[in-house]
Amino acid sequence: MKALVSTRLAIIIFAVIIAFFGANNILHAKDMAVNVPSFLPVSKVMVYISGAGFLLAAVAFIIDRYAKIAGYLLALLLLIIVFSVDVPGIVRSTNVHIKMLYVTNMLKDAALAMASVLIADISRERSI
């Protein structure tokens, strides 16, 4: 089944947003590294890796090549962020406003993960 123009446009807009997050990770890695859990080694490198993952997924979605695997891997990355950054931030935060920022980020990251799964499922490739 051929994708509608509106669906393709939505995927491209989603990819641009994901690319923004990737560029933000790379450009502000030092600031973002403080959110990486302590059990992960070299936190700044982890931020660079996740930024590269966001950028690669965005490219895959825009050109619709490897979009299926990119969608599933992006969803996995986002869910890892939910459970390793957002949920611990909610638990450890004592300030209600900071706690709500973490809740908002958790919901955003989970929604983006589910959108990535949808893009993977409708990509032109039929199998991984």
C-alpha positions, 0 to 999 in steps of 0.5 A: 500500500502506498503511503499518503502524502500527509503520512510521508510529510508527517514522517519527514517532520518527525525526522527533522525533530529527531535530528534536532534532538540528535544535534542538541545531544552532540552540541551540548554533550557536556551539559547533558552528560550529567543526566547519564546514569553513573553505571554507564561508562564515559557519560559524554561519549554515551551522549554523543552515541545517542546523538548520532543514533538520533541523526542516523534514524532521522536520515533513515526516515527521510530517505526511507531506507533502513527505516524499519530497523532505525525505527525499532532501534530509535524506540529502544534508545528512547525507552532506555532514556525513559527508564535510565534518565526520566524515571530516576529523575522523577524518583530522586527529585524533591522539587515538584517543578523539576519532578514535573519536568521529568514526567513531561520528558518521560511522556514525550520520550515514550510518545516518540518511541511509539511513533518510531515503532509506527514509522518502522511498521509502515516503512516500505521494507517488509522485514528487518 
